[in-house]
């Protein structure tokens, strides 16, 4: 067993040979390398699969009760200072290794088809393979400085992949925004690491935890300084895991390719902040103020992310805000000391959200032939609808992923989210209320995404384009074209009048412009009898969806409670027992099966309520409920109708404009810093340079005048002498 652990350092290095080979090939023999580019996907998947097998083997040994293993090499030794690097294998590491490798393999397979026609295919695989190496190195790091090294490499890969299509200005702006925002957190993380090294004299986790256990009994360390350093460490996690107020980069990061959104911004990199807090939890537990702050930030983030997802039209941006909200749940769980629940939700959410993001990529591929290859149109849910009959496999997988994230049993996220909700209520009713209400919002906006994408009828459609037929080009309503035969006219008109839902405003103008563009696109096809429909993606892209669907269906089983001699346990708790003992977790949350099922009733009821509201607002039931006398009588009165209209507008405006946070940052920080620089520039050029230039100009003028005084002519001397005497007498006599 120990012999196996000695070779665990190979895991982060396995993807490197392919990266180096592709890099040297692009430099030395670029033509041949590019011609054989599809071959490079196979070794990338193969080497990461070997890393996955190795990771699974280590995890099995951890489950069987193996101890924690740490191996260190001396890097720098100078008097009393010693800097070491190495790797640490414990249950937390093994969980992250399996998560990174499994999702990474599926994303690589998916990307082979998704990026097959892109000119930057090889560059994409170099970036993504190097990201996998950096992420594997991060989770196996044995000390803080090593974590920071790989932390920066992960951020660099994220920057490169977000701006992968850098010729598009919006993508270039998005990667810059992510870079600047994360620099704030990374600078705080570096200061926190240096602060704890100054306090403790060590960067190793064991040393930090031993000293942390003696802080409260001995009071030998300044608590204010320690709290400040812990806050700076937490700041790094806030930026990386898109927590309020440094969350603004995540929605814009969706400008990168969709596989990147699934791997980096759903399953792995954004989870690095959660991993860091889980790794350093014993450090934070000894500081109750920091723990309260972590739980508060997590609560704000989960609620804010849910509200901002309510009215988004971009399918990937909606999923990004959902990711932000779910990361808030994990942060809340860590803040209240619920270590197991946070890691459990990290696992279930990673697979479910990766499924949803890859499913959205399949949807985007199916829409591109209809609306063009602009993300503004191919990712706009307003232009979708009715895709269930065109892409049934994608629709099925997306539905199960949606239900999982909504918290419907027995899917994956139900078990983990319900455990977080139960622990939140036990810790504080305030946190319990916010988390439970957000669970209902999650069900609403997730089912809204599904209904707008797959339910109803296709809102952008092509059929037998011909100038002689009035029905040749039609949409199901939204810009006033004829409604095709066999379509429910009342339902179509109800959607048209409401703008697809009560969370959509000014849709008619958008659809009118879209209708014009669609007509032009159809004409450019050239043929009168041209049929363009959404189509299912290839098997290479469907295979990862099916595997992730199976994970979404069955991964929650590790959280099912079972009886043991010492009480109620789960498979996950048995897996994490060595890590919990090592980190001395102070969580006192325990719940039996009966209490778990009782608490589940309320959470599932909230989820079903959110699903029902979404179905009434966006689904096929909309026209039915519009015709109910009870509903009509309720909103018929002008005061009530006015109140609800205003409420809908306020909610829509808040959500669609991202809570005005980006606008606030733009006006306060961007424009404020720009104004400060302009003021500094004016002070530098107008005052500092003005004084210097003024002295020089004055010297020049004085010298220019004086040169006439020393001309050698006696008449000039007498003239200036009389002038000076006259001025002197004038001032003296006056």
C-alpha positions as CSV (number, residue, x, y, z in Angstrom):
1,X,0.0,0.0,0.0
2,X,2.7,2.5,1.0
3,X,4.6,1.4,-2.1
4,X,1.6,2.6,-4.2
5,X,1.5,6.0,-2.3
6,X,5.1,6.6,-3.2
7,X,4.2,6.9,-6.8
8,X,1.2,9.2,-6.4
9,X,3.4,12.2,-7.5
10,X,3.0,10.8,-11.0
11,X,-0.7,11.7,-11.2
12,X,-0.3,15.5,-11.8
13,X,2.5,14.9,-14.3
14,X,0.7,12.4,-16.5
15,X,-0.9,15.0,-18.9
16,X,2.5,16.8,-19.4
17,X,4.0,14.6,-22.2
18,X,1.1,15.3,-24.5
19,X,1.3,19.0,-23.7
20,X,5.0,19.1,-24.5
21,X,4.6,17.0,-27.6
22,X,1.9,19.2,-29.0
23,X,3.8,22.4,-28.1
24,X,7.1,21.2,-29.8
25,X,5.1,19.9,-32.8
26,X,3.5,23.3,-33.3
27,X,6.9,25.0,-33.1
28,X,9.0,22.6,-35.1
29,X,6.6,20.9,-37.6
30,X,3.4,23.0,-37.5
31,X,2.0,21.8,-40.8
32,X,2.2,18.1,-40.0
33,X,1.0,18.7,-36.4
34,X,-2.1,20.5,-37.6
35,X,-2.9,18.0,-40.2
36,X,-2.8,15.2,-37.6
37,X,-4.5,17.3,-35.0
38,X,-7.4,14.9,-34.3
39,X,-4.9,12.2,-33.2
40,X,-3.7,14.2,-30.2
41,X,-7.1,13.8,-28.5
42,X,-6.5,10.1,-28.0
43,X,-3.2,10.3,-25.9
44,X,-4.7,13.2,-23.9
45,X,-7.7,11.0,-22.9
46,X,-5.5,8.0,-22.4
47,X,-3.1,9.6,-20.0
48,X,-5.8,11.3,-18.0
49,X,-7.6,7.9,-17.8
50,X,-4.5,6.4,-16.3
51,X,-4.5,9.1,-13.7
52,X,-8.1,8.4,-13.0
53,X,-7.4,4.6,-12.5
54,X,-4.6,5.6,-10.1
55,X,-6.9,8.0,-8.3
56,X,-9.6,5.4,-7.9
57,X,-7.1,2.9,-6.5
58,X,-5.9,5.4,-3.9
59,X,-9.5,6.2,-3.0
60,X,-10.3,2.5,-2.4
61,X,-7.4,2.3,-0.1
62,X,-8.6,5.3,1.8
63,X,-12.1,3.8,2.1
64,X,-10.5,0.6,3.5
65,X,-9.1,2.6,6.3
66,X,-5.6,3.5,5.2
67,X,-3.9,6.3,7.0
68,X,-3.0,9.7,5.5
69,X,0.2,9.7,3.5
70,X,2.5,12.7,3.0
71,X,5.8,12.8,1.2
72,X,8.1,15.8,1.2
73,X,11.3,16.9,-0.6
74,X,13.5,19.7,0.6
75,X,13.6,22.5,-1.9
76,X,15.4,25.3,0.0
77,X,17.3,25.1,3.3
78,X,18.9,28.2,4.8
79,X,19.7,28.3,8.5
80,X,16.3,28.0,10.3
81,X,14.3,28.4,7.1
82,X,13.3,25.3,5.2
83,X,11.0,25.2,2.2
84,X,9.7,21.8,1.1
85,X,7.4,20.6,-1.6
86,X,5.6,17.2,-1.9
87,X,2.2,15.7,-2.0
88,X,-0.5,14.8,0.5
89,X,-2.9,11.9,0.0
90,X,-6.0,11.8,2.2
91,X,-9.7,11.4,1.6
92,X,-10.2,15.0,0.6
93,X,-7.4,14.7,-2.0
94,X,-8.8,11.4,-3.3
95,X,-12.3,12.8,-3.7
96,X,-10.9,15.8,-5.7
97,X,-8.7,13.6,-7.8
98,X,-11.6,11.4,-8.9
99,X,-13.7,14.4,-9.6
100,X,-11.1,16.2,-11.7
101,X,-10.1,13.1,-13.7
102,X,-13.5,11.8,-14.4
103,X,-15.0,15.1,-15.5
104,X,-11.8,16.0,-17.3
105,X,-11.9,12.8,-19.4
106,X,-15.6,13.3,-20.4
107,X,-14.9,16.9,-21.3
108,X,-11.9,16.0,-23.4
109,X,-14.0,13.4,-25.3
110,X,-16.8,15.9,-25.7
111,X,-14.4,18.6,-26.9
112,X,-12.9,16.4,-29.6
113,X,-16.2,16.8,-31.6
114,X,-17.2,20.2,-30.2
115,X,-14.0,21.9,-31.3
116,X,-13.3,19.7,-34.4
117,X,-13.9,22.6,-36.8
118,X,-12.1,25.2,-34.8
119,X,-8.8,26.5,-36.1
120,X,-7.5,26.6,-32.5
121,X,-8.2,22.9,-31.9
122,X,-4.6,22.0,-30.8
123,X,-4.2,25.2,-28.8
124,X,-7.4,24.3,-27.0
125,X,-6.2,20.8,-26.0
126,X,-2.8,22.3,-24.9
127,X,-4.6,24.7,-22.6
128,X,-7.1,22.2,-21.2
129,X,-4.5,19.5,-20.6
130,X,-2.3,22.0,-18.8
131,X,-5.3,23.1,-16.7
132,X,-5.8,19.4,-15.7
133,X,-2.2,19.2,-14.7
134,X,-2.4,22.4,-12.6
135,X,-5.6,21.3,-10.9
136,X,-4.3,17.9,-10.0
137,X,-1.1,19.5,-8.6
138,X,-3.2,21.9,-6.6
139,X,-5.3,19.3,-4.8
140,X,-2.2,17.1,-4.0
141,X,-0.2,20.0,-2.6
142,X,1.2,19.5,0.9
143,X,1.7,23.2,2.0
144,X,0.3,26.6,1.3
145,X,3.1,27.9,-0.9
146,X,2.7,24.9,-3.2
147,X,-1.0,25.5,-3.3
148,X,-0.5,29.1,-4.3
149,X,1.9,28.1,-7.1
150,X,-0.7,25.8,-8.7
151,X,-3.5,28.3,-7.8
152,X,-1.9,30.8,-10.1
153,X,-1.4,28.3,-12.9
154,X,-5.0,27.4,-12.7
155,X,-5.9,31.0,-12.9
156,X,-3.6,31.5,-15.9
157,X,-5.3,28.6,-17.8
158,X,-8.7,30.0,-16.9
159,X,-7.6,33.3,-18.4
160,X,-6.4,31.7,-21.6
161,X,-9.5,29.5,-22.0
162,X,-12.0,32.3,-21.3
163,X,-10.4,34.4,-23.9
164,X,-9.8,31.4,-26.3
165,X,-11.7,33.3,-29.1
166,X,-9.7,36.4,-28.4
167,X,-10.6,38.0,-31.7
168,X,-14.1,38.7,-30.4
169,X,-13.9,41.8,-28.2
170,X,-16.4,40.6,-25.7
171,X,-14.4,37.4,-25.1
172,X,-11.2,39.5,-24.7
173,X,-13.0,41.7,-22.2
174,X,-14.3,38.8,-20.3
175,X,-10.9,37.2,-19.7
176,X,-9.5,40.5,-18.6
177,X,-12.4,40.9,-16.2
178,X,-11.8,37.4,-14.8
179,X,-8.0,38.1,-14.5
180,X,-8.4,41.4,-12.7
181,X,-11.1,40.2,-10.3
182,X,-9.1,37.1,-9.4
183,X,-6.0,39.1,-8.9
184,X,-7.7,40.8,-5.9
185,X,-8.4,37.5,-4.3
186,X,-5.0,36.0,-5.2
187,X,-3.2,39.0,-3.7
188,X,-5.2,38.5,-0.5
189,X,-4.3,34.8,-0.5
190,X,-0.6,35.6,-0.8
191,X,-0.7,38.1,2.0
192,X,-2.6,35.6,4.2
193,X,0.0,32.9,3.5
194,X,2.9,35.3,4.3
195,X,1.1,36.4,7.5
196,X,0.6,32.9,8.8
197,X,4.2,32.1,8.0
198,X,5.3,35.1,10.0
199,X,3.0,34.0,12.9
200,X,3.7,30.2,12.9
201,X,7.1,30.0,11.1
202,X,5.7,27.1,8.9
203,X,3.6,26.6,5.8
204,X,2.9,22.9,6.4
205,X,-0.7,22.0,7.2
206,X,0.1,19.8,10.2
207,X,2.1,22.6,11.8
208,X,-0.6,25.1,11.2
209,X,-3.3,22.9,12.6
210,X,-1.2,22.0,15.7
211,X,-0.6,25.7,16.5
212,X,-4.2,26.5,15.7
213,X,-5.3,24.0,18.4
214,X,-3.3,25.9,21.0
215,X,-4.5,29.5,20.1
216,X,-7.5,29.6,22.3
217,X,-6.2,27.8,25.4
218,X,-2.9,29.7,25.5
219,X,-3.8,33.0,23.9
220,X,-0.2,33.3,22.8
221,X,-0.9,34.9,19.5
222,X,-2.5,38.3,18.6
223,X,-6.1,37.3,17.7
224,X,-6.7,40.4,15.6
225,X,-3.7,39.7,13.4
226,X,-4.6,36.0,13.1
227,X,-8.2,36.9,12.2
228,X,-6.9,39.4,9.5
229,X,-4.6,36.7,8.0
230,X,-7.5,34.2,8.0
231,X,-9.7,36.7,6.2
232,X,-7.0,37.3,3.6
233,X,-6.9,33.5,3.0
234,X,-10.6,33.5,2.7
235,X,-10.5,36.3,0.2
236,X,-8.7,34.0,-2.3
237,X,-11.5,31.5,-2.0
238,X,-14.1,34.2,-2.5
239,X,-12.6,35.3,-5.8
240,X,-11.9,31.8,-7.2
241,X,-15.3,30.4,-6.2
242,X,-17.2,33.4,-7.4
243,X,-18.6,34.5,-4.0
244,X,-20.1,37.9,-3.4
245,X,-18.8,40.6,-4.0
246,X,-16.1,39.1,-6.3
247,X,-18.6,37.0,-8.3
248,X,-18.9,39.4,-11.3
249,X,-16.4,37.5,-13.5
250,X,-18.2,34.2,-13.6
251,X,-21.2,35.0,-15.9
252,X,-18.9,36.8,-18.4
253,X,-16.6,33.8,-18.4
254,X,-19.3,32.0,-20.4
255,X,-17.8,33.6,-23.5
256,X,-15.3,30.8,-23.6
257,X,-16.1,27.4,-25.3
258,X,-18.9,25.4,-23.6
259,X,-16.6,22.5,-22.6
260,X,-14.6,25.0,-20.6
261,X,-17.7,26.1,-18.8
262,X,-18.4,22.5,-17.9
263,X,-14.9,21.7,-16.7
264,X,-13.6,24.9,-15.2
265,X,-16.6,27.0,-14.3
266,X,-18.8,24.2,-12.9
267,X,-16.9,21.2,-11.7
268,X,-13.3,21.9,-10.9
269,X,-11.7,25.4,-10.8
270,X,-14.6,27.2,-9.1
271,X,-14.5,24.4,-6.6
272,X,-10.9,25.2,-5.8
273,X,-12.0,27.9,-3.2
274,X,-14.2,25.3,-1.5
275,X,-11.3,22.8,-1.5
276,X,-9.0,25.4,0.1
277,X,-11.5,26.2,2.9
278,X,-12.1,22.5,3.4
279,X,-8.4,21.9,3.6
280,X,-7.9,24.8,6.1
281,X,-11.1,24.2,8.0
282,X,-9.3,23.4,11.4
283,X,-7.6,26.8,11.0
284,X,-10.8,28.6,10.6
285,X,-12.7,26.7,13.2
286,X,-10.5,28.1,15.9
287,X,-11.6,31.6,14.8
288,X,-15.4,31.8,15.3
289,X,-15.6,35.3,13.8
290,X,-14.2,34.1,10.5
291,X,-16.6,31.1,10.5
292,X,-19.5,33.4,10.9
293,X,-18.3,35.6,8.2
294,X,-17.9,32.6,5.8
295,X,-21.4,31.4,6.5
296,X,-22.8,35.0,5.9
297,X,-21.0,35.4,2.6
298,X,-22.2,31.9,1.5
299,X,-25.8,32.9,2.4
300,X,-25.6,36.1,0.5
301,X,-24.1,34.4,-2.5
302,X,-26.6,31.6,-2.7
303,X,-29.6,34.0,-2.5
304,X,-28.0,36.5,-4.9
305,X,-27.1,33.9,-7.5
306,X,-30.6,32.5,-7.5
307,X,-32.3,35.9,-7.9
308,X,-29.9,37.0,-10.7
309,X,-30.7,33.7,-12.6
310,X,-34.4,34.4,-12.7
311,X,-34.6,36.6,-15.9
312,X,-31.4,35.7,-17.8
313,X,-31.9,34.9,-21.5
314,X,-28.5,33.4,-22.2
315,X,-28.6,29.7,-21.3
316,X,-25.0,29.5,-20.3
317,X,-25.2,32.7,-18.2
318,X,-28.3,31.3,-16.4
319,X,-26.3,28.1,-15.6
320,X,-23.4,30.3,-14.4
321,X,-25.5,32.1,-11.9
322,X,-26.9,28.7,-10.8
323,X,-23.3,27.6,-10.2
324,X,-22.7,30.7,-8.2
325,X,-25.7,30.0,-6.0
326,X,-24.7,26.3,-5.4
327,X,-21.2,27.3,-4.5
328,X,-22.9,29.6,-1.9
329,X,-24.5,26.5,-0.5
330,X,-21.1,24.8,-0.1
331,X,-19.6,27.9,1.5
332,X,-22.5,28.2,3.9
333,X,-22.0,24.5,4.9
334,X,-18.3,25.1,5.6
335,X,-19.1,28.2,7.5
336,X,-21.4,26.3,9.9
337,X,-18.9,23.5,10.2
338,X,-20.8,21.0,8.1
339,X,-17.7,19.5,6.4
340,X,-19.3,16.4,5.0
341,X,-22.4,18.1,3.6
342,X,-20.2,20.7,1.7
343,X,-18.0,18.1,0.1
344,X,-21.0,15.9,-0.7
345,X,-22.7,18.8,-2.5
346,X,-19.4,19.6,-4.2
347,X,-19.4,16.1,-5.7
348,X,-23.1,15.9,-6.7
349,X,-23.2,19.4,-8.1
350,X,-20.1,18.9,-10.2
351,X,-21.6,16.0,-12.1
352,X,-25.0,17.5,-12.4
353,X,-23.8,20.9,-13.5
354,X,-21.3,19.4,-15.9
355,X,-24.2,17.5,-17.5
356,X,-26.2,20.7,-17.8
357,X,-23.4,22.7,-19.4
358,X,-22.5,19.9,-21.9
359,X,-26.2,19.6,-22.6
360,X,-26.3,23.4,-23.3
361,X,-23.4,23.0,-25.7
362,X,-25.4,20.4,-27.6
363,X,-28.4,22.8,-27.6
364,X,-26.2,25.6,-29.0
365,X,-24.8,23.3,-31.7
366,X,-28.4,22.4,-32.7
367,X,-29.4,26.1,-32.9
368,X,-26.5,27.5,-34.8
369,X,-27.6,26.4,-38.3
370,X,-30.9,28.2,-37.6
371,X,-29.9,31.5,-36.1
372,X,-26.2,31.8,-37.1
373,X,-23.0,31.3,-35.1
374,X,-23.3,34.4,-32.9
375,X,-23.6,33.6,-29.2
376,X,-26.1,36.3,-28.8
377,X,-28.5,34.3,-30.9
378,X,-27.5,30.6,-30.5
379,X,-27.5,30.9,-26.7
380,X,-30.6,33.0,-26.4
381,X,-33.4,30.9,-24.9
382,X,-36.0,33.4,-26.2
383,X,-35.2,32.0,-29.7
384,X,-35.4,28.3,-28.7
385,X,-38.4,26.2,-27.6
386,X,-39.8,22.9,-28.8
387,X,-36.3,21.2,-29.1
388,X,-37.5,18.1,-27.2
389,X,-38.6,16.4,-30.5
390,X,-35.4,17.3,-32.4
391,X,-32.7,16.4,-29.8
392,X,-34.4,13.8,-27.5
393,X,-31.2,12.5,-25.9
394,X,-30.0,15.9,-25.0
395,X,-33.4,16.8,-23.7
396,X,-33.6,13.7,-21.5
397,X,-30.2,14.3,-20.0
398,X,-30.9,18.0,-19.5
399,X,-34.2,17.2,-17.8
400,X,-32.6,14.8,-15.3
401,X,-29.8,17.3,-14.6
402,X,-32.4,20.0,-14.0
403,X,-34.4,17.9,-11.6
404,X,-31.3,16.9,-9.8
405,X,-30.3,20.5,-9.2
406,X,-33.9,21.3,-8.2
407,X,-33.6,18.8,-5.4
408,X,-36.0,16.1,-6.6
409,X,-35.3,12.7,-5.0
410,X,-33.6,10.3,-5.6
411,X,-31.3,12.3,-7.8
412,X,-27.8,13.3,-6.7
413,X,-28.2,16.9,-5.5
414,X,-31.3,16.1,-3.4
415,X,-29.2,14.2,-0.9
416,X,-26.5,16.8,-0.5
417,X,-28.7,19.9,-0.6
418,X,-31.2,18.5,1.8
419,X,-28.3,17.8,4.3
420,X,-27.1,21.4,4.0
421,X,-30.7,22.7,4.6
422,X,-31.1,20.5,7.6
423,X,-27.8,21.6,9.1
424,X,-28.6,25.2,8.3
425,X,-31.8,25.0,10.3
426,X,-30.0,23.4,13.2
427,X,-27.3,26.1,13.2
428,X,-29.5,29.2,12.7
429,X,-33.2,29.7,11.7
430,X,-32.1,32.7,9.7
431,X,-29.7,30.7,7.5
432,X,-32.3,27.9,7.3
433,X,-35.0,30.3,6.0
434,X,-32.7,31.9,3.3
435,X,-31.4,28.5,2.2
436,X,-34.8,26.9,2.0
437,X,-36.4,29.9,0.1
438,X,-33.4,29.8,-2.3
439,X,-34.1,26.1,-2.9
440,X,-37.6,27.0,-4.1
441,X,-36.1,29.7,-6.4
442,X,-33.6,27.2,-7.7
443,X,-36.4,24.9,-8.8
444,X,-38.1,27.8,-10.4
445,X,-35.3,29.2,-12.5
446,X,-33.9,25.8,-13.5
447,X,-37.2,24.5,-14.7
448,X,-37.6,27.8,-16.5
449,X,-34.4,27.1,-18.4
450,X,-35.7,23.7,-19.4
451,X,-39.2,24.9,-20.4
452,X,-37.9,27.9,-22.5
453,X,-35.4,25.6,-24.3
454,X,-37.3,22.3,-24.8
455,X,-41.0,22.9,-24.2
456,X,-43.6,24.5,-26.4
457,X,-42.8,25.1,-30.1
458,X,-39.7,26.2,-31.9
459,X,-39.7,30.0,-31.9
460,X,-37.2,30.2,-34.8
461,X,-38.1,27.8,-37.5
462,X,-37.5,27.2,-41.2
463,X,-39.9,25.3,-43.5
464,X,-39.8,25.1,-47.3
465,X,-38.8,28.8,-48.0
466,X,-40.8,30.1,-51.0
467,X,-41.9,33.6,-51.9
468,X,-45.2,32.4,-53.1
469,X,-46.4,30.8,-49.9
470,X,-47.3,32.9,-47.0
471,X,-46.6,30.2,-44.5
472,X,-43.2,29.3,-45.9
473,X,-41.2,31.1,-43.1
474,X,-42.8,31.2,-39.8
475,X,-42.2,31.4,-36.1
476,X,-44.8,30.2,-33.6
477,X,-45.8,33.8,-32.9
478,X,-43.3,36.1,-31.6
479,X,-43.0,38.5,-34.5
480,X,-46.6,38.2,-35.8
481,X,-46.2,35.6,-38.5
482,X,-49.0,33.2,-39.4
483,X,-49.5,30.4,-36.8
484,X,-49.0,27.0,-38.5
485,X,-51.8,24.5,-38.7
486,X,-52.1,22.2,-35.7
487,X,-50.6,24.7,-33.2
488,X,-52.7,25.8,-30.2
489,X,-53.5,29.4,-31.2
490,X,-54.6,30.5,-27.7
491,X,-51.3,29.3,-26.3
492,X,-49.3,31.0,-29.0
493,X,-51.1,34.3,-28.5
494,X,-50.8,34.1,-24.8
495,X,-47.0,33.7,-25.1
496,X,-46.9,36.6,-27.6
497,X,-48.8,39.0,-25.4
498,X,-46.8,38.1,-22.3
499,X,-43.4,38.1,-24.0
500,X,-42.7,34.4,-23.3
501,X,-43.2,34.9,-19.6
502,X,-43.8,37.4,-17.0
503,X,-40.1,37.8,-16.6
504,X,-39.6,39.0,-20.2
505,X,-40.0,42.5,-21.3
506,X,-39.6,44.2,-24.7
507,X,-39.5,40.8,-26.4
508,X,-41.5,41.9,-29.4
509,X,-38.8,44.3,-30.6
510,X,-36.1,41.7,-30.3
511,X,-38.2,39.1,-32.1
512,X,-39.1,41.5,-34.9
513,X,-35.4,42.1,-35.6
514,X,-34.7,38.4,-35.3
515,X,-37.5,37.7,-37.8
516,X,-35.8,40.0,-40.3
517,X,-32.5,38.3,-39.8
518,X,-34.0,34.9,-40.1
519,X,-35.6,35.8,-43.5
520,X,-32.3,37.1,-44.8
521,X,-30.5,33.9,-43.6
522,X,-33.1,31.8,-45.3
523,X,-32.8,33.7,-48.6
524,X,-29.0,33.2,-48.5
525,X,-29.6,29.4,-48.5
526,X,-30.4,29.8,-52.2
527,X,-32.8,26.9,-52.6
528,X,-36.5,27.2,-52.5
529,X,-37.1,23.8,-50.8
530,X,-34.5,24.0,-48.0
531,X,-35.3,22.5,-44.7
532,X,-33.3,23.5,-41.6
533,X,-34.1,21.9,-38.3
534,X,-32.3,21.4,-35.0
535,X,-30.4,18.2,-35.0
536,X,-28.9,15.9,-32.4
537,X,-25.2,16.0,-32.0
538,X,-22.8,13.2,-32.8
539,X,-22.1,10.1,-30.6
540,X,-18.8,11.6,-29.4
541,X,-20.7,14.4,-27.7
542,X,-23.6,12.2,-26.6
543,X,-21.4,9.7,-24.8
544,X,-20.3,12.1,-22.1
545,X,-23.9,13.2,-21.6
546,X,-25.0,9.6,-20.9
547,X,-22.1,8.9,-18.5
548,X,-22.8,12.1,-16.6
549,X,-26.5,11.2,-16.6
550,X,-25.7,7.9,-14.9
551,X,-23.5,9.7,-12.3
552,X,-26.4,12.2,-11.7
553,X,-28.8,9.3,-11.1
554,X,-26.6,7.2,-8.8
555,X,-23.8,9.3,-7.2
556,X,-26.3,10.4,-4.5
557,X,-26.3,6.9,-3.1
558,X,-23.1,7.6,-1.2
559,X,-25.2,9.9,1.0
560,X,-27.9,7.5,1.9
561,X,-28.0,6.9,5.6
562,X,-27.5,3.4,7.0
563,X,-27.3,2.0,10.5
564,X,-24.1,1.2,12.1
565,X,-23.0,0.1,15.6
566,X,-22.0,3.7,16.4
567,X,-25.1,5.2,14.9
568,X,-26.3,6.7,11.6
569,X,-23.6,6.9,8.9
570,X,-23.3,7.3,5.2
571,X,-20.8,5.9,2.8
572,X,-19.3,9.4,2.4
573,X,-18.8,9.8,6.1
574,X,-17.1,6.4,6.3
575,X,-14.9,7.6,3.4
576,X,-14.0,10.9,5.1
577,X,-13.5,9.5,8.6
578,X,-9.6,9.6,8.5
579,X,-9.7,13.1,7.1
580,X,-12.2,14.2,9.8
581,X,-10.1,12.7,12.5
582,X,-6.9,14.3,11.1
583,X,-8.6,17.7,10.8
584,X,-10.4,17.4,14.1
585,X,-13.7,18.7,12.7
586,X,-15.9,20.3,15.3
587,X,-19.2,19.7,13.5
588,X,-21.8,18.3,15.9
589,X,-24.5,17.8,13.2
590,X,-26.0,14.4,13.3
591,X,-29.3,13.2,12.1
592,X,-31.0,9.8,11.8
593,X,-33.0,8.4,8.9
594,X,-36.4,9.4,10.3
595,X,-35.4,13.0,10.9
596,X,-33.7,13.1,7.5
597,X,-36.9,12.0,5.7
598,X,-39.0,14.4,7.8
599,X,-36.8,17.3,6.8
600,X,-36.8,16.1,3.2
601,X,-40.6,16.5,2.9
602,X,-40.4,20.3,3.3
603,X,-37.4,20.7,0.9
604,X,-39.1,18.6,-1.7
605,X,-42.3,20.5,-1.2
606,X,-40.5,23.8,-1.9
607,X,-38.9,22.3,-5.0
608,X,-42.3,21.1,-6.3
609,X,-43.8,24.5,-5.6
610,X,-41.0,26.2,-7.6
611,X,-41.4,23.7,-10.4
612,X,-45.2,24.3,-10.5
613,X,-44.8,28.1,-10.6
614,X,-42.3,27.7,-13.5
615,X,-44.6,25.4,-15.4
616,X,-47.6,27.8,-14.9
617,X,-45.4,30.8,-16.0
618,X,-43.5,29.2,-18.9
619,X,-45.0,25.8,-19.7
620,X,-48.0,24.5,-21.6
621,X,-50.2,25.3,-18.6
622,X,-49.9,29.0,-19.1
623,X,-52.9,29.4,-21.4
624,X,-55.0,27.1,-19.2
625,X,-54.4,29.1,-16.1
626,X,-55.0,32.3,-18.0
627,X,-58.6,31.2,-18.7
628,X,-59.4,30.2,-15.1
629,X,-62.0,32.6,-13.6
630,X,-60.2,32.5,-10.3
631,X,-57.0,33.8,-11.7
632,X,-58.7,36.3,-13.9
633,X,-60.8,37.7,-11.0
634,X,-57.8,37.9,-8.8
635,X,-55.8,40.1,-11.3
636,X,-58.8,41.8,-12.9
637,X,-58.8,44.7,-10.4
638,X,-56.6,47.5,-11.5
639,X,-54.8,48.0,-8.1
640,X,-53.9,44.3,-7.9
641,X,-52.9,44.1,-11.5
642,X,-50.8,47.3,-11.2
643,X,-49.1,46.0,-8.1
644,X,-48.2,42.7,-9.7
645,X,-47.1,44.4,-12.9
646,X,-44.8,46.7,-11.0
647,X,-43.5,43.8,-8.9
648,X,-42.7,41.8,-12.0
649,X,-40.9,44.7,-13.6
650,X,-38.8,45.3,-10.5
651,X,-37.8,41.7,-10.2
652,X,-37.1,41.5,-13.9
653,X,-35.0,44.6,-13.9
654,X,-33.1,43.5,-10.8
655,X,-32.3,40.1,-12.3
656,X,-31.7,41.0,-15.9
657,X,-29.3,43.9,-14.9
658,X,-27.4,41.6,-12.6
659,X,-28.6,43.3,-9.4
660,X,-27.0,46.5,-10.7
661,X,-23.7,45.3,-9.2
662,X,-21.8,45.5,-12.4
663,X,-23.1,48.9,-13.1
664,X,-22.1,50.0,-9.6
665,X,-18.6,48.6,-10.1
666,X,-18.3,50.3,-13.5
667,X,-19.3,53.7,-12.1
668,X,-17.5,53.5,-8.8
669,X,-14.3,51.6,-9.6
670,X,-13.8,51.7,-13.3
671,X,-14.9,55.3,-13.9
672,X,-13.7,56.3,-10.4
673,X,-10.2,55.0,-11.0
674,X,-10.2,56.5,-14.5
675,X,-11.2,59.9,-13.1
676,X,-8.5,59.5,-10.4
677,X,-5.9,58.8,-13.1
678,X,-7.1,61.8,-15.1
679,X,-6.8,64.0,-12.0
680,X,-3.3,62.6,-11.3
681,X,-2.4,63.2,-14.9
682,X,-3.6,66.8,-14.7
683,X,-1.7,67.3,-11.4
684,X,1.5,65.8,-12.9
685,X,1.3,67.7,-16.2
686,X,-0.4,70.9,-15.2
687,X,1.2,71.5,-11.8
688,X,4.4,69.5,-11.4
689,X,5.4,69.9,-15.1
690,X,3.9,73.3,-15.2
691,X,6.1,74.6,-12.3
692,X,9.2,73.1,-13.9
693,X,8.3,74.4,-17.3
694,X,7.4,77.8,-15.9
695,X,10.7,78.2,-14.1
696,X,12.5,77.3,-17.4
697,X,10.4,79.7,-19.4
698,X,10.9,82.5,-16.9
699,X,14.6,81.9,-16.9
700,X,14.6,82.0,-20.7
701,X,12.6,85.3,-20.8
702,X,14.8,86.9,-18.1
703,X,17.9,85.8,-19.9
704,X,16.5,87.1,-23.2
705,X,15.9,90.5,-21.6
706,X,19.2,90.7,-19.8
707,X,21.3,90.0,-22.9
708,X,20.3,93.4,-24.2
709,X,21.6,95.1,-21.0
710,X,25.1,93.8,-21.6
711,X,25.4,94.9,-25.2
712,X,28.4,97.3,-24.6
713,X,26.7,100.5,-25.6
714,X,27.0,103.4,-23.1
715,X,23.7,105.0,-24.2
716,X,21.8,101.8,-23.3
717,X,23.5,101.7,-19.9
718,X,22.5,105.3,-19.2
719,X,18.9,104.6,-20.4
720,X,18.4,101.6,-18.1
721,X,20.1,103.5,-15.2
722,X,17.7,106.4,-15.5
723,X,14.8,104.0,-15.6
724,X,15.8,102.3,-12.5
725,X,16.5,105.6,-10.7
726,X,13.1,106.9,-11.8
727,X,11.3,103.8,-10.5
728,X,13.2,104.0,-7.2
729,X,12.3,107.6,-6.7
730,X,8.7,107.0,-7.6
731,X,8.2,104.2,-5.0
732,X,10.3,106.0,-2.4
733,X,8.5,109.3,-2.7
734,X,5.0,107.7,-2.9
